Amino acid sequence: MAHPAQPPPTDKKRRGILAAMFGSLMGLGFAALGLVTGLWAAITARFMVPNVHAEPPHRFKIGFPRDYPPDRVETRFQQQYGVWVVNGSGRVNVRSSRSARFAPTSAA
């Protein structure tokens, strides 16, 4: 009867490299390096995205003064442009419906 084949001997040096990579201070250092590199890439990608703030235009057409009855406040432009149109004492005035003193209000 023949003897069964012996498995090849394990390479202790190779196992030492795996232990150094995953279970030592050097492995911890590489993990920290990877984390910092990932955060740096994320911050760089965020820097590439522009800050866009949509505001209503500062100038727009509302029509003619005859379109607004006297001594009345029109609110048809309040949602779109955030203004009231007031026809009073022979003049048409446009007033902001948002307070400049306090934080901007959102339309509910």
PyMOL commands that set and color helices and strands:
alter all, ss='L'
color gray80, all
select helices_A, chain A and resi 12-22+25-48+65-67+78-81
alter helices_A, ss='H'
color red, helices_A
select strands_A, chain A and resi 72-74+83-88+91-96
alter strands_A, ss='S'
color yellow, strands_A
deselect
rebuild
show_as cartoon
